[in-house]
């Protein structure tokens, strides 16, 4: 799997979490997200971190799989 394909898969895994958080914020609390740019930056860093930790874990635990 290529680097971009695994990153895209990671983003798709994070999408339901973000949808629940933003949905709860807008539908239940009924207020806009304060500092939206910081929240989106945090999700971006979370996505990169989980993507690279997944790659390292895969290489360490399953070195025979390329």
LINQUI-V930215 format. One record per run of one state. SS is the DSSP state (H for helix, E for strand, C for the rest). FROM is the first residue (numbers start at 0). LEN is the number of residues. If there is no record, write none. Layout:
ss=(SS:SS)
from=(FROM:FROM)
len=(LEN:LEN)
This chain:
ss=(C:H:C:H:C)
from=(0:2:29:35:61)
len=(2:27:6:26:5)
